């Protein structure tokens, strides 16, 4: 077993563990090639979700103004993410306008990874926000290189890197 010094742990924490990249989409058109059986749906209320598609206790997120985006491939759940208007947030990593939208809590089912589904989901959710005249935001930890690449592929650009303790209330 190898021993790691306290100084090395402190450097790791300072450089990677407690830092987050913040991404923004203001206006960007990105072309993504998707499988023919790809479908994306958005749900504003828990009652709209078909039985068996998405099993989780999501009721509280809908009450907070969030929207669930679900990507399916061949009728199977493949990926999902949430969006929330900034005015429903108490704090975040940078100041947001009240009409801005945050994309968060995203995940892809393992067998559907590396197909570009999450990039498509983020792109469509972000574009819808931008077309409405607002700004779409998202974030990922600095060590999460795959998520950072996905966000850039989806049309987001890195706005800043912050320490996770740097959270501020929206405007």
N, C-alpha and C positions, 0 to 999 in steps of 0.2 A: 504494500500500500504506500502511495506517495503522500507526502505531507505538503500542504500548501500554506505559505506564510500568510499572516493576517494582512500584510501590505498588498500581496497579490490579490487577495479577495477584495480588498477595498478598491483597488484599481479596476478590477472586473466590474464591481457594482457601479462605480462612478462612470465607466465608459459604456457599459452595455445594459446592465440589469435595470437601472432606473431611468432609462432614456427612451423617448418615443419620437418617431418621425410623424409629422403632421402633414397630410396631403390635401390638396384642394383641386377642385374642378370648377373653373369659371366659365370657360367656353372652349370646347374641344370636340371635334368630330373624329371618331376613331372607327375604322372598319374592322369588324371581327367576323371571321368565318366560323359558323356554328353548324353543328350537326342538324340534319333535317328534323329529327325527333325532339329537338330542344324546344321547350316552352317555358315562358316566364309569366307568373301571375303575382299580383299584389293583393294583399288582404288588409282591409281597414278595420275589420272586426273579427273576433274569434269565431263567431257563428258562421262566417263565410267559408271557413276552412273545411273542405270535404273530409268526412270521417276516414280515418286511417292514413291520411296524407302526412300529417304533422302532429305527433303526439307529444305535447308538453303543456305545462301550466303557463300559458301566455297571457292570461286575462289582464294581469296588472300592467303589462307593457302596452296593450291596446288602450287602456284607460289613461295612460300617460301620453297619448298622441302618436304612438309608434305605428309604423306600417311594416308588415311582414312581406318580404319578397321571396318567392319560392321558385326555384328552377327545377324542372323535371326533364328527364331524358327517357323517352320510351314509356312515359306514364309513371316512372319511379321518381321519388324524391332524390334529387342529385345535389342541390346546394340551397342555402337560404341565407338571408341577411335581413337586418332591421334598419329602418330609417326613422329618424325622429327630428321634428323641427327644433331649432335651437331654443325657441322660447319655452320649451318643455324641459330644458336642461338647467340644472342648478349651477354646475361648474363644468369647465372643459379646459383644454390646454392653451387656448388662445381666445381672444374676444371674437364673438360671433354676432352677426346681425340677427335680429329676431326671426327673420324669414329664411335664414340659412338652414340647411339640412345636414344632419350627421348620419353617416352610414356606419353601422357597428354590428358586433356580434355575428360575424359571418362564419360559415363553415361549409365544407364540401364533404359528402359521403365518400369514404376512401376509394371505392371502386370507380368513382367518376372524376378522380383527380387527374390533373395534367391534360385536360381537354379544353381548357379555356372557359369553362362555365362560370366560374366566379368572376373572371374579367368581364364577361358579357353581362352578368348580373349587376356588377358595380357600374359598368358603362351605361347601361340602360337607366338604372336608378339615378345616377349622376346627371345624365343628359336630361332626364325629365325635370330635375330640379333646375338645371341651368336654363332650359327652355322656358321655365316659369319665371325667369328673371332673377333667380336667386343663386346662391353658391352652395356647392356640395363639398362636404369635408369628411375625412376619415383619418384613421391613424393606425400605426402598428409599432411594435417594439423594434428597436434598432437591430436586434439580433435576428429578427424574422425576415430574412432575405427573400424568401418565397413570396410572402405577402407584399413586400415592397415592390418586387417585380410585377406582381399581379396588378397592383394599383396603378403603376406606371403604364402597363399595357392597356389598362382600362381607360386611360386618358387623364389620370390625375397627375399632378406634379407636386414634388415635395416643396412644402412651404417653409418648414422650419423643423428643427430638432429641439426638443425640450426635455427637461428633467420631469419625471412624472409627478414630482411635488409641486410643479409650477402650474397649478390650475386656477382659473379665474372665472368668475361668473360671466355669462353672456351680457352683451350691451343692454 
